[in-house]
Amino acid sequence: MKDVGFDAQTVRVVLHILGVCVWVGGQIVVAVIVPALKRTNPEAVTNVARAFGRIGWPFFGLAVFTGIWNMVSLPGTSASWNALLGMKMLLVVISGASAWLHQSTDRASIRGPSAAIALLTSLAALVMGVMLSG
């Protein structure tokens, strides 16, 4: 029978979930808000994007940091579990790189696809995280 308690593991997991919620959830919210803003108040799009960047990147960092903390805190795992973790880590890197590219470029031909890749890889990493949590 599993015991219930508030300990470092609880803090670690809560912080990881919080980081993921803000990073992934924020991308979803921005993806919905930006098209509406472009129609009604185009000059506000930059302000919304910058505001998300100010909160999104620190929480992305929190998710990565606590993800590494989670990895080093685990007992032995199976080869398939480790393979899935490797795929999740790759998706997290792609998500961050795509979001950075989206934020760094002025080219519309790159902004849309890079935002979509960042969101889709974030969602896929989220699903894999749930699978890994057992």
N, C-alpha and C positions, 0 to 999 in steps of 0.2 A: 504494500500500500504506500502511495506517495504522500509525503508530509507536505504541509502548507506552511510557508513562512516568508517573511520579508527579509531578504538578504541581498548580498552583492549581485547574485544572479538575477534577482528580480529587477534591481536598478539597471543592470546591463541590458536586459531584454526590453524593459520599458523605454529606455533611452534609444535603443535601436529602432523599435517600432515607431517612436515619436519622430525620429529623423526620417524614416522611410515615409511616414504619413505626410509630413510637410513637403518632402521632395516630390513624391509621386502625386499626392493630392494637389499640390500647388501647380504642377504642370497641367493637370486636368482642368483646374479652375482657369488658369491663364489661357489654355487652348479654347475654352468656351468664351471667355471675356474678350479676347483680342479681336476676333471677327466682328463682334457686336460693336466694340469701340471704334474699329476702322470705319464703320458705317456712320456712326453718330458723333464721334469725337476723335478723329484720327491723331491729333497731337497728344492725346492722353496715352496712347499705346506705349510710347517710350517710357513714360513715367511708371506705368503699370509693370512693364518689363524690368525696369531698374528696381522697383520695389520688391518684385519677386526675387531678383538676384540678391538683394541685400539679406533676405531671409532664407532663400532656397539654398544658396551655397554653404552657409554655416551648418544647415541641417543635413545637407549632403555629406559634409565632412563628419558630422556626428554619426550618421549612418555607417560610413566607411570605418571610422574609428571603432565604434561599438561592434561592427561586423568582425573586425580583426580581433577585438577583445573576445567576442563569442568563439571564434575559431581556436584561439589558444587556450580557452577554458574548457574545451570539450574533451571527453574521454575518447578512447579509440573509436574509429568510425570505419564503415565498410568502404570498399573500393568504389561501389556505385554511388554512395553518399559523397565521397570525395570528388568523383567525376562531376556530379551535379553541382557541388560547391564551386568547382573550377569554372563551370559554364556560367554560374551565377556571377562570379567575380568578373569574368570577361564582359558580361552584359552590363555590369555596374560601370566598368571602365568605359565601355562604348557609350553608355548613357551620359556620363560626365563629359566625355570628349565631344559628343554631339551637342550637348547643351552649351559647352564652351564655344564651339564653332558657331552655333546659332547666335550666341550673344556677341561674338567678336566680328562678325561679317556684316557688311552693308548690302550684300548681293541677295536679292529676293530669291534667286534661283537656288541659293544654298540655305537661306533661312527656313523656308517651309520644310524641305526634306530633313534638315538637321533637327528641327524641333520634333518632327514626327518620329524620327529614329530615337531621339532622347526619351520621348514618352513611351514608345513601344518597348524599348529595351528595359526601361524602368518597370513597366508592368510585368514583363516576362521575368525579370529578376525578383519581383515581389511574389509571383506565383512560385518560383523556385524556392524562395525563402520559406514560404508556407510548407512546401513539400519537405524541405530539410528539417523543419521544426518537429516533424513526426507527429 
